[in-house]
Amino acid sequence: MHSQSNWKKKFAMIFSGQLFSILTSSMVMFSIIWHLTETTGSASVLMIAGLVGFMPQALLGPFIGVWLDRWNRKATMMIADGSIALSSLLLGAYFALGEPNLLFVYAVLLIRSTATAFHAPSFQAAIPLIAPADQLTRVAGWQQMVFSCSTIFGPALGIAVYSASSLEMVLFLDVIGALIANAMLLMVKIHQPKPETVQAPAFFRELKLGWETFVAVKPVVITTFATAVFGIVFMPLGMLFPLMTLQHFGLGGYSASLIEAVFSVGMVLGSLLLSVFAGKLKDTTFMSLSLILIGLTCAASGLLSSGAFAVFVVLSFLMGGGAPLFNGPYMAMIQKSFEPEKLGRVLSFVTSITMLSSPIGLALAGSIVEKYGVETWFFWAGVMVVFTGLFIYAQFRRKSMNEGPAGLPGA
């Protein structure tokens, strides 16, 4: 299926197109959030924007895999990118004519999130159709590099274009990015597997089986619900970082984009650190250390004075560095705990639990930040994350002492 002489050329074309698309999308998302921060200064507005931009991916996630097995993956990617481009074009035109109302902005964010919910998994499902099996890890590295570069440079480029011209210019660049990505995809042939004869999906039966398989492994249950608590308090920070820069430190868009960049650089370096030291500590030890580091840096950020922005930059870098130390070992724990034929159902169930916890945090954060200030959320979120990390450490230390080495592999 895979020609050794062609698959690298295909990926070079696909990734070059996706780089433009992901980069311009990153520019747009940060620019919209900064625009809302600058023009409204309202935490509630930011939380609603986060909610409508997040819920489609959370709600559709468990079911999209079933649909993608029946659809053409290349066509799905192109339609999703085209939908994102159309939404950017409409919002850009609206801004060119005058300030759009918030409902229209929310609707655009909803469309973008829905399209992304289809684009990302269809891209992942297409990769094995192009690359040889023994090259998938290398391709994953390329993909991570594209994503990392986009998340590091996207906010800075977005705020540069936004400050030098306007938000509609950023949105029109996103249209061009999507068109480039689709043009590159058009030039690549992706083998589409013949659809198998399958029964209509019984979602409730699959959900029941996923639940029964999931709850049978108590260490994963404990960690997943701890992760849900983490999501409630930490997820809103993604929307609150710009507000912290504007309201608490009194700085502008370039400073806000710097925070996004150093957080992303921290994530990249944290991933490298994990790859070097993986296996030298238990998975749960990595996760506990990650949460304690994230919690301490988050709480410390909430205690900073308005003149300590440089310290906030350092803390944001360390916070980003701690994130991969949780995500990687947590996924490894799940992969080691379930048979491959049941893993997909369990992952869908775990994803639903962890993702659906985030809207709770978004709903809570708006009113709390409006009343007590953004730094208050940073502090108490950090305290909660530290306690979550200590809880995981205590649970698995006790389990290790009681059961010895016969517990969860790698835990």
Order of alpha helices (4+ residues) and beta strands (2+ residues): alpha-alpha-alpha-alpha-alpha-alpha-alpha-alpha-alpha-alpha-alpha-alpha-alpha-alpha-alpha-alpha
